[in-house]
């Protein structure tokens, strides 16, 4: 037991070595399209170092916080001013209706921000490449998930909401792409992940006897993630450890 405590203390100390690196996503809701890997890019556009994902025993598997669907409102009224007014009016109607269907509206490709009656007109309209005199507003519709949540039920909630949004003029609403997931504040799970690493390291070190100890690296890096099911994500640190003889 004392050996396990020493390992846990050592790993925790390493995790606190450079805490600023671990706080970038604290409290923010993050889209999980497929995975955030160390060969990708951080939210500020800076590249991350390449590393191998840790073994499943060192990863925390949990239900995502939200199921997320990309949705767009497209309008093709020839008069530009009228077309835009119809799109924004339909978007306003969607925001007003969302709560009745157990969904929320948001924006963002990586970090999710609420889309509300106070800011919906800040949403930029994009030209539709396939239709002349057409513009579209693209946003997210999300619904909360709980442990054991049914992905189909979440999708049905979003689908029923999209169908219920009243049309305005020639504006139309439609879902696009596949259902994805989001996690709020991934770094809040750092302690639980370190516990997994410490337990696994202690178990492994014990097999080598009292003359061996553990050294670890990667605990100062941001929490990473990947999607591992219809409603579940895997959270982990890019950590590796070695069992070495004590000096």
ZIRA-V938135 format. One record per residue. PHI is phi as a letter, one per 20 degrees, with the letter a starting at -180 (NA if undefined). Layout:
[[PHI] [PHI]]
This chain:
[[NA] [f] [f] [f] [f] [f] [f] [f] [f] [f] [f] [f] [f] [f] [f] [e] [f] [c] [f] [f] [f] [e] [d] [g] [d] [f] [m] [e] [e] [d] [f] [d] [f] [b] [a] [d] [d] [f] [e] [e] [c] [f] [f] [e] [n] [f] [f] [d] [f] [e] [b] [e] [f] [f] [f] [g] [f] [d] [d] [e] [d] [b] [f] [f] [e] [b] [e] [c] [c] [f] [c] [c] [d] [d] [c] [c] [g] [f] [f] [f] [f] [f] [g] [f] [f] [f] [f] [f] [f] [f] [f] [f] [f] [f] [f] [f] [e] [g] [g] [f] [d] [m] [c] [c] [d] [b] [c] [p] [e] [c] [e] [e] [c] [f] [d] [c] [f] [e] [c] [f] [f] [e] [f] [f] [e] [d] [f] [e] [f] [e] [c] [f] [l] [c] [c] [b] [d] [d] [b] [d] [d] [c] [c] [f] [d] [c] [g] [n] [f] [e] [f] [f] [f] [f] [f] [f] [g] [f] [f] [f] [f] [g] [f] [e] [f] [f] [f] [c] [l] [e] [f] [c] [c] [b] [e] [b] [m] [e] [f] [c] [c] [c] [c] [e] [l] [g] [f] [f] [e] [g] [f] [f] [f] [f] [g] [f] [f] [f] [f] [f] [f] [f] [f] [f] [f] [f] [f] [e] [n] [f] [e] [c] [c] [d] [d] [c] [b] [n] [f] [e] [e] [f] [f] [d] [b] [b] [e] [c] [a] [f] [c] [d] [c] [d] [d] [b] [d] [f] [d] [b] [c] [c] [e] [c] [f] [f] [f]]
